[in-house]
């Protein structure tokens, strides 16, 4: 197909302009087949922004050429087979939407709602390091899930794409440290560390070496222990100047790094950054606002102090934009024009739907964390299928209040367990928050006796104590009852209190038990016990 | 090239699989649908497989044309499967994900078995690799180490005890898959693909290209890219163990989807647990995963499952078995709805139930008489079977056709046969009194002159404290006491005098070794005299002992009923 080959070798500078035009293209209502194919080809450039170096032209053409041979074989595009087309479109749309909701793909710049400032600030810092050889450090602070990592990933990818298309002014090929043939593929090196994953400095340093090892061969040298390795690494970093490949360190969960005694890794990395000539950037990410106070003085003084604050979106309009961005499927995603048009219409209908708005409002009230709002929408979006190719408002109805599974479990409990739980609830009502099996058994026995004295004997079974104890065991293993330590619960190990005297606390809602006892098939006696 | 769209074929293959599952798991179609939507959003037929193939065939076109293998491309960040034990969580997931297992995309791990990170991760890797151990001609040095080699003392040649190692291992695995996929594709008919694959600096750059472009555009229509983008499922059974052992590790595992973003293959953790999902919340970490709930089976489904478990029967007994299943669940269902328990009980009781029919005493249609035949002792036997007091295989328990009065239950059940000397019995009684009576009443209860002179005042004092409430000593359980106090009580309650206190100490040591008396302070540091102990016998057993030695224990107990 001639248009494809043409675009693939088109100058990659066109990428950015294409990107900015893309939204308007979607809004075109009617398109001919040839127009669609062209935009499809354009899309290849847009969707793979970083793969367009001149030296890589044959490689870059690969994914797109394959498309013609892949899932949508020419048959799938044949207008005479609409069902094939629908299957194709729906499958693609679902993949696009769910991937975006789950964060499997890095969001596009326009999908980062309200983060433009942060994006450009971060871009400036990293550009300084990567393109102009300035060492720097920056801290991204903000609540969990509000887009710190997403923005960083976007910046890194954009930077990557930009540098590949136009090599930075000091030609990296002049570098002496790295073999030249690797350079075109990587304008900068990226080392990602996560404080919760790299749980000690040894793991972290080893992983730094591994991540750098792609370019720098350190295999010849054997390091028996950590400190010579660290030393070697740092000397490499200190050697770096404008002629070497820039390195970007990403330290996710800075809090965890800061909690380590000595903060050795932080100190050394930031110390390497401080040098005048190197081109190393350290991007730290933290959720806690007070993380800077945790840093030791010597570490803090080496940190540039530059902070970029991230705020979760507030207010319904922001969340509506968020939802709209996340659910959009465009022609650029290689669905057919007709489908994209229909999809857009249905999506607008969904967004305008009052029940969807209510759901969204509730989600945003539950958590201002955009990620959890997006994650909550995954099950609904995953329901797009060839049979139901569009977003259905009904699918979103329950997502804001997922069913209370524990309440359901309690409702389905066998009568014996329910009676025991009722006894436990009665304990709690009598201001005995901690109780054991013996008390509940006593309570159960007196209730049964009372019932049989009133003449309603037989309504509630008389279970043996040992059978009850087994049911009690079951309740504790399901964690409906939470074991309590302390003076009454007794010591652990072999000297624990006997099973029937171990203390527990009710871990489910008393209301749930009462409601379960009020359900069908439960004897009137039990219902009364649960209520009293 | 292709007669059919592969997406369509895959969808068909998958719906067939799902339909057969629904037949195999009665009453679980809602859960199967939910899991299938979440986990297998997009089944694809990949033309490339990493399945073991004979070395001789070098992935010719015929291999590719065989239809390929099913992979799932799904992007659910994590999943939580909640439900009681015996509701089919694990077996259903295993069956559902079986098609992907061959591709090295599914690993199950039981957190009960694998209690340390190293065991856990290495177990997972072994499973992933056992499917993909043979990546074609090139082979991979790193997979060689996974086979447990006797010459190395059955140790693995790699070591993986942290999440970093695990993620890196997964990355290597993905690299290997990609190399292999490319190798296969380069033999494919597709001229464009194979041409580009065969060009210079092949592997690394292609990998970079793929990881860049594919993670950006999930919608590539190259089907072999679906092979690369396939989702890997890590299933953690008994995940509550993981939570209790190391919350940090659990948090890492729950975020594994985010922590492996730069690989083509998404990694989805699935936690299976009977503990409520809310107990897994870690405020520091990711939002709570999507919960798939396996509710307990309703009675009708339990009967259907029992029907699946029934032994091979004559056709005329089938109806009888159905009726029996309803009857049994009616009787057992009030105390348990666990299918494992019910199957255990049903197995034995059915043999007894059907016995008169096979012997020709009662006709199979006469269910009333059959019921009456079994009714007198079924309740007792059911309890015994349920409590595992008699084994299902051991039919001697059935000799108890007319069970006697119920025997001592509870903790004393097993102590019944221990014959103790008379003084030892008194020692036990004394320790029971010491355990349950607050020390402040000792004077009133046991001092001889107090009993005579101040009976009135003493009685009054005791009555005030008789709460009859739920916090009385009997229910709160045994307390620790110093051994000295117990000995003092022992000498008071004993009706005869005793000279040899050494013998008493020996008896106490015996009680320790029988674990009727528990030592609470460590053995080495203390002398026998000053240690603290606790009595471990039940009230019933203490009463029995008291009766045996003609001791009126009741008047020394406060607040007992």
Interface residues (C-beta under 8 A of the other chain):
Chain A: X47 X48 X49 X50 X51 X56 X58 X59 X60 X61 X62 X63 X65 X66 X67 X68 X69 X70 X71 X72 X73 X75 X76 X84 X87 X88 X91 X92 X94 X95 X96 X98 X99 X101 X102 X103 X104 X105 X106 X144 X145 X149 X153 X157 X160 X181 X185 X194 X196 X197 X198 X199 X203 X206 X207 X210 X287 X333 X334 X367 X369 X371 X372 X375 X376 X378 X379 X382 X383 X386 X402 X403 X405 X406 X408 X409 X412 X413 X414 X415 X416 X427 X430 X432 X435 X436 X438 X439 X442 X443 X461 X463 X464 X465 X466 X467 X469 X470 X471 X474 X477 X478 X479 X480 X488 X490 X491 X494 X495 X497 X498 X499 X500 X501 X502 X507 X508
Chain B: X1 X2 X5 X6 X7 X8 X11 X37 X38 X41 X42 X44 X73 X74 X75 X76 X77 X82 X83 X84 X162 X163 X164 X167 X168 X190 X192 X193 X196 X199 X201 X204 X205 X206 X208 X209 X210 X212 X213 X214 X215 X216 X217 X218 X219 X220 X221 X222 X223 X224 X225 X226 X240 X248 X251 X252 X255 X257 X258 X259 X261 X266 X274 X275 X276 X277 X278 X279 X284 X285 X286 X287 X290 X291 X293 X295 X296 X333 X334 X335 X336 X337 X338 X383 X386 X387 X406 X409 X410 X411 X413 X470 X471 X474 X475 X476 X477 X478 X518 X519 X520 X534 X536 X538 X561
